[in-house]
Amino acid sequence: MKTFGQVLDSADELTLEEQESLVSVLQRRVAERRRADLNRDVKEARREFKAGRVRPATAAQILKRIA
């Protein structure tokens, strides 16, 4: 596996168009990964709610508890 620095050095060897394409691909992959993480978190929260391990609360109630 390459280090972050090695990846950056490799990216420097690409043409400008290739670098722009790389940025676009990476942005899409990051967005997909974030969506997948959010989807996983929502599913887990729904399972916990269904199992009775959590209760619904307003934003004000949550802020009051953590303050």
Summary of the structure (lengths in Angstrom):
residues: 67
radius of gyration: 20.5
end to end distance: 43.1
largest distance: 55.1
contacts: 115
relative contact order: 0.06
helix: 78%
strand: 0%
